[in-house]
Structure formats: C-alpha cells, structure tokens
C-alpha cells in the first residue's frame, strides 16, 4: 500500500472529523454524541429492527445496545420484540424522538451550509462533486463478496431480480425454463461456486462460476442491482471469478450475453475478453466471449 496515499486518507479523515464536529460530545449543539444522533436518523419514521441497524452501521452488538439504552433512557426511542418473532427487536422513535430528529435534520442542513458558504460558486461545485465521488468510492469499498449456496435466500433474491430485469429488457421477454440455466449442483464446490454481493447486509448482486473438469470455466448469471451500479461491482465480480477459475487450474474463462446488454458487453471487452464463435446454443445469447487466464495474473 502506498504510504503517501495512506497519509492523504488520514489527513482527509482528520479534516472531516474536525470540520463536521464529531469530536465533541454535544454533536450539533445537542446533548448527545454523534453516534446517538446518527442512530436517531437511521431509525427513521418507520422504525428498524436491531439487526438491520447493526448491519447498516457496522456496529458491535454491545456498543449498539449501549447507544439504544441511552436513547431509551432519554425517552427518544422504544425497543420492543417483534410481534411475529420475539427474537427480533424493533426500535421506534417516540414523539420526543421524532422532534429531536427534526432538530438534528435542521442543524445538519445549517452545518452543510456553513461548509459551502465561504466558497465561491466554482469551489462549491467542485467540493460537492468531490464529495459525491468520495461517497461513491467509500460505498464501493463497503460492499462484501461471499460464496453462498445457489439456494441461499440472498442468492434466490438476486436471481429473481435478475430474471425480472431481463424479462423487461429483452424484446422476446425472458423465460428461465428456456435458458441454459446451470443445475444448482454446478454452482456448488467442487463443480462451481456462487457469489453474492452485499451492501450493509442487503444483497445487491450475484455471479456464478461453472468449473467443469477438462473444459473452460464459465461465468453464469452475473447481475448487479440498478441502485448499486457505477460502484465497479461488475469488474470486481469478473476479477474474483477469474482468480477462482485460475486457482482451480482452468486456463480459459467463457461467458455469453444478449445484444441489448450494452454495458455488460463493453465491460467484457475492457476486461480483456475476446468475442468467439458460439460455444453453446443459449437461445438468449447473441455474443460469446472468451479469455485466456492463468493463476497470479
């Protein structure tokens, strides 16, 4: 890791924490630190379950419990078992909590304005654009990739979403029964694997890899949720699947795609895949790609 880059990240973190006031116990002039204030905002009008809050904010269970107790003691939230499952605890704002959240929202707007006010118009535009880019990249760094069984609920959610999108985009519609869908056993070790991408615990993408003995590895069912696009996740999937294919001794990686998936086609070209003659009879494919790979590259 580049030492200069590390130092720049640390300098950025120091500047932001100082400028937005998170170093104080009385964040935005209120009687609570930034952790409690952020939790109030995250609970929102509809409430949240504790597990979801923990995943969304990446907090330790003990620390989250302490924050919730402090807010509950202050009369700002209630924490109750879910009616349908007593193992699940649901957090809701009280009337006092909603009033406090409104104050925090107003003061947050004022703080944001104070950051922009000293700058001229061009500087404001540059700062807001830079913040949007930092937000996008930090979000991308938060995404996790996990190997799961193809019948895992998160995998099934992604596949259903993928098929629904194809149904709307293909002029012929999309019927999974007509497609060359791999059998579930083909996407389980040792015959293959299935990856699910998650952001704050929510599934946002998937990709499968077939690892047939004595034949090229093949990428199947790669999809990224619309809200998670532009995070570089497609390229990250390709790199991870290429590493896995090479690690299992494969020297060629293949995939096929439909002509309307222009962004995917551009991604495959830029990732070093070359178009080749059809290697299967997938009814929804118009383009077939292949890449020669080797471990460590």
N, C-alpha and C positions, 0 to 999 in steps of 0.2 A: 504494500500500500504506500502511495506517495506521501512523504512526510509533509510536504507543502500543502497538499490537499487536506490532510488531517488538520493541520493548523488553521486553514481557512474555514473549515467546518466548525472548529471550536470557537474561532473568533466570531463567526456568524451567530452561533448559539449564545455567546455572551452578550452580543449586541441586542439580540431579540429579547432575551430574558430581562435585560435591564430596561429596554425601551417599553415593553408592554406591561411591566410592573409585576411580574410573577415572583420577584424576590421578596415581596412584602407579605406579611400575614393577613393584611387587610386589602385584599385584591379589589381594585376599582373602588376603594374607599369604603368597602362593606366590612362586616365583622366576621369574615371567613377567608381562608387562603384560597388559592386558585383551584386546588383540587376539588373542594366542595362546590365552588362556583361552577366549574365545568360539569360536575355531576348533575347539578340542577338543570343546566341547559340540556344535557344529554337525555335526561329522563323525559323531558318534553311534556306536551299536553296529554298524550295518550298513555303515559307510563311505560315502564320497561321491566323485563324480568332481570333478576340479578346476574344470571349467567350471561345474558346478552350484554349488559353493561360492562362486565368484566372483560369479555372478548373485545368489545368495541374500543375500550380504553387501554387494554393490555395491562390491567392492574392485578396485583396479587390479591388473593381472596381475603386475607386478613386485613390488608390496607383498605380494600373496598368496604369491608364490614365496618371498620372504624369510621370511615367517611359517612356511611349511611347512618350509623348510630348518632353521629354529631348532628346531622341534618334532622334526624327523627327527634332528638332531644330539643332541638330548636323549633320544633313544630312545623317544619317545612315539608316533610315527606311522611308517608306511611309505608310500612313494609309488611305485606301480608301474604300468606300462602295462596297459590293459585287455586280457584275453586275446582278445577278439573284435575289438578295434580299437586298435592300438598308438598311434594319435593321441590316444586318451583316456587320461588318467592318473587312477588311482583311489587315494584316500587312505584308509588304515585305521588304527585305533588298535591299538597293541601292548598287551600285558598291563599294562605300566607306564603307558601312556596311559589305559587304562580305569580303573586305580587312581587316577590323577591326576584324571580326570574325576569320579570318585565323591567325591573330597575337595572339589573345586570345587563340586559339587552341594550337599554338606552345608554348606559355608561360605556358599554363596549363600542357602540356607534360613535360616541364622543371621543373615545381613545383612538379609534381608527381615523377619525377626522383630524385629530391632533398630530398624527403621524404624517398626514398628507399636507396639512395647512402651510407649513413653512416652505414647501417646494413649489416651483413654478409648474405650469401645465405640462411641459415636456417631461420634467422629472417625475411628476405624479404618474404619467402614463408609463414611463419606464419602470417605476417601482411596482405598480400594480401588475404589469406584465411579468416582471421578475418573480413576484410573489406567486402568481399563477403557475409559473414554470416550476418553482420550488415545491409548491403544493403537489403538482402532478408527479414529480420525481420522488418526493417523500412517500406519496401514496403507493407508487410502484414498488418502492423498497419495502413496503409493509406487506405486500402480497406473499403468501406462502404457497409452496407446491408440495402436495402429499400424494403418495401412492396409496390408492384405495381399491377395494374390490369393485368391479363394474356394477354390482347391485347395491352398493352403498347408497343411502338416501341422497347424499350430495351429488354422487355421480348420476343417479337417475334424474335428479332435478336438472342438471346441466344438459343431459341428453334430451329430455323432454323439451327444454327451452330451445335447444339446437334444432330439433326436428320442426318445432313450431315456426322458427325463423325461416328455415328452408321452405316450408310449405307456403309462406307468404312471398318469398323471393323468386322461386322457380316458376317459370311460366306454365310448367306442367303440374305444379304442386309437388308434394313430396310424400311418398308412401314408404315408410321404413320396411314394409314387407317386400317391396320390390327391390330395395337396395341390397348390396352385398355387405350386410352387417356382419361383423365377426361374431361368432359364438362367444358367449361370455367367458368360456374357458380359455379362449385365445388371448384374452386380455388379462390373464392372471399368470403369475410366475409358475413354472418357468417358460410358459409359452408366450408371455407378453406382460404388459403392465398397463395400468390406467392411472393417469394423473388428474387431480382436481386442484384448481387454484382457489384460494380463499382470501377474502379481504375482510378483516375484522370478524372472522368466523363465518362469513357468508360465502357460499360457492359462487364463483364468478367466471369459471372457465374449466375446460376439460380437454384432454388429449389422450388417445390410446396408441399403443405400440404393439404390433404383432412381431414375434421373434421366432419365425418358423425355422426349424433346423435345415441347413443346407440350402436356404433360399434367402433373398433380400429381406431385410426388416421393412415393415410398412407402417406408416402413420395413418391412424384412423380417427375420425370423429373429433377433430380439433375445433374448438369453439371458444369464443370469448364473449361475455355478456356485453351488450352495447354500452352500458354505463362504465365498463372497465376498459374500453378501447382507448388507444393512444397512451397506454401505460407500458408498451413494449412487451406485453404478455405473450403475443403470438411468437415473437422472436425468441423469447425465453423458453417457451414450450419446445420449439424446434431445437434449440441448443441442448436442452436437457434430454430430449428423446434421441438426439444424435449421439450424445455421450453414452446413453444406456445401450443403444444398438451396438456401438463400437466396443463397449465393455463386454458385451455378450458375444463378441467375435464376428460381428457382421461387418462387411466391407461396403455394402450398398444399402441405401435407405430410399424407399419409394413412397409416393403418395399420388392420389388422383383428386381432381376437383372439378367443379362446374364452371362454365364460362361466365356466369353472372357474378362470381365471387372475385371481382377485380382486385380488391385489396389483398386477398389471400394470394392471388396469382403473382402480384408484384412482390409480396413478401417472399415467396418461394424463389423467385428469380434473384432477389437481392441476397438471399441466404445461401446461394451457390447451387441451387437445384437447376437441372437442365431438363428441358422437355424431351420426352422419348415416345416412341410408338406405344400404343395401348398395350398394357400388360395384363388387363383383366376385361371383363365385359360388364363393368358397373354401368347401369342404364342412365345414371345421372351425371356421369363424368364426360367431360369434353377435353380435358388436359391431363396428361400423365407426366409425372416428374420423377427424377432420379438423381441421387447424389452419392458420389464415392467418398467414403469416410474411413478413418482409421483412428484407433484409440490415441488420445493425447492431442488431437488436432481439432 
